[in-house]
Amino acid sequence: MTTSAAVRIHDRDEDERTARVQRRRRQVLQAATRLMQESGFHSMSVQSVADQANVSVGLIYKYFGNKEDILRAVIVDILEDFRDRVPAAMQEAGDDPVERFSRGFRIFCEVVDAKRDATILTYRESKTLSPEGRRQIMQLELQTPIRQAVRDGVAAGAFNQVDVDLVVHNTLLVAHGWALKHWHLRKRFTLEEYIDAQLDLLLASMRPAGRRTSSRAPGR
């Protein structure tokens, strides 16, 4: 076997091991999320997570030191999705700050929809974390490029002279609201309808009078 062939096999094996670890880790986090939704963080045990995930306790301890680490990982997992997916989507939207803002909000809502239970847990259980854990969560929450899109919109005259931090705060709360009030909102809206309606409201509050406020998804 040539050296290059051996390297390719090694790389393939490493990729498979990494994918296997990620699947198992995701399996554990999904099980923990279900349990915490049903009975809360304090009633959850590592053993119950293992039973729910159909894995051994020993395997869980390979990834997490204790059940607070599991809770932190559940919350960090969704925040890392925001961190990874939202900037990429906004970059694809081009240079127009309105389009960038709209695209960022849309993807943010899609992540919330995909992880509604974890979003709710972030609100309900984050106070249980240690001070270090809460600091990590707060730092990740602040890492959103939506803030820069609002600043750019103000500088370009596409948005009024708004309080950027307050706009970002409200925008993220509106996205989270899809999870927090999904039991009610789903009776009136699909996800896409909710995003479109909220974007109209958000943009109307920021754009100068007379500007078009609707920002529908392509093809809608």
N, C-alpha and C positions, 0 to 999 in steps of 0.2 A: 504494500500500500504506500502510495506517495505521501509526502508531507502535506501537500495541499488537500488531498482527499481526507487525511486524518483530521486536519483542521476543520474541514467542512462537517465531518461527522461529529466532532467535538462541539462545534457551534450549534448544530442541529439538536444535539442532546441537551445542551444548555438551554436552548429556546424551549424545548419540550418541558424541561424541569421548571423553568420560570413560569410557563403557562399553567402547569399543574399546580404550582404553589398559589398562583393567582386565583385559580378556580376554587381551590380548597379554602383559601382565605375569604373569598367572596361568599362561599357557602356558609362559613361560620358567621360572617357579618349579617347575612340575610336571616339566619336562624335567630341571632341575637336581637335583631330588629323586631322580628315577629313576637318574640317573648316579651320584650320591653313594651311593645304596644299593648299586649294582652294584660300584663300584670305589673309593669313598672320595673325600673332598674334594680331596686332593692330586693325584689322578690326573685330576681334572676340569679342563678348560680352557674358556674362554669360547667358543672355536670349537666344542668338542664340545657345549656347551649349545645353541649356535645350530643346529648340525646336528640335534640331537635334537628341538628345538622347531620346526624348519623355518622359521627366521627368519634374518635377516642378523645378523652380528656388530655392525654399526653400530646396529641397532635395540636390541640388548641394552645397548649403551653409552649409549643414550638414557635408560635406566632405572637402570642400575647402573654404578658406577665401576670395579669389579673383581670378581673371583670371590668375595672375602670378603664384599663387599656382597650378592652373590647368596645366600651361605650365611646371612648375617644376616637377609635378607629372608624366606628359607624359614622360619626359626625364629620371627621376629617375626610372620609371617602367622598361624601357629597360635595364638600367644599373644594376638594381637589378636582372634581368633575367640573365645577364652575371655573376654577382656575385654568384648566386645560382646554375646555371646549369653547368657552365664551370668547377669549382672545382670538382663537383661530377663526371662528365664525365672523368676528368683527373685521379681521384683516381681509377676509374674502369679500366683504362688503365694499371695499374701496376706500376712497378718501372723504367722501361726503359724511360729515358728522351725524346728520340725521339718519342716514342709512346705517351707519355704524351703531348708533344708539339703538335703532329699531331691531337690528339683527342681534345685538347683544342681549336685549330684553327677551327676544323670541327664544333664543337658545337657553337663556337662564330659566325661562318658564318650562321648556322641554325637559331640562334636567330635574327641575322640581317635580314635574309630572312623573318622570321615571322613578323618582325616589321620594314619593309622597310621605311614606311612613318615616323614613329617615329625617326628612325635613321637620316633621312634627316632633320627633324625638329631640332634634337640635334645640327647639324651643323649650320642651318640657324637662329635659334631663341635663342640659349643659351645666346647670348650677351645681350638679352633683360632682362635677370634675374638680380636681385639685386646682389651686391657683395657676400652676404651670400649664395644666391642660386648658384652662380657660384662656390664658394668654395666647396659646397656640391657635385656638379657635378664633379669637379676635383678630389676630394677625392675618389669618387666611381670609376672614370675612372682608377685610379692608382691601384685599388684592383683587380689585375689579377694574377692568379697562373702561367700563361704562362711565366712570368719573372723568376720564380724559376725553371721551367723546362729548360729554356735556360741556367741558371747558372749551373744546375746539369749536363747538357749536356757538357758544357765547362769543368767542373771539371772531368768528366768521360772520356774526350777525344773523345766523340761522335761528338762534335762541335768544330770548330776552336776557337781561342781566339778572339771572336767577341765582339763588344760593345753591351752589353746586353740591355741597355735601348733603343738603336737605333733599334735593332732587334725587340724588343717588339713594339716600335712605328710603325715600318714598317708593322709588322704583323697585328696589329689592323687596320691600314689604308687600308690594302689589304682586310680585312674582310668588313670594312665599304664600300669599293668600290663597293661591290655587290649591295648595295642599291643606292649609289650615281650615279653610271653609269649603273643601271639596264636596262634602256631604250635601251642601246646599247649592253650590255653583254648578255642579254637574247636572242639576235638574233644568238649568237654563242654557248652559253653554257647552259646546265641545271645547277642547283645549284651544284649537285654532280660533274659534269665535271669541273666547276669553282674551286671548293675546291681542287680536285685532281691536276689540272694543277698548281694552285698557291702553293700548298704544294710542288710539285716537284721543283718549282723555289725557294721557301723559303729554303728548305732543301739543295738544291744544293749550295746555297750561304753560308751555314754554315758548311757543313760536309767536312771532309778531303777528298782530291782527292782519287778516287778509291772506295769510299763507295757508296752503293746503295742509290739513292736519292728519289726514289718513295715511297710514303706512302699511298697506296690506302686503301679505306675503306674495311673492311672484306667482302669477297665475290665478290669484284669487280675485 
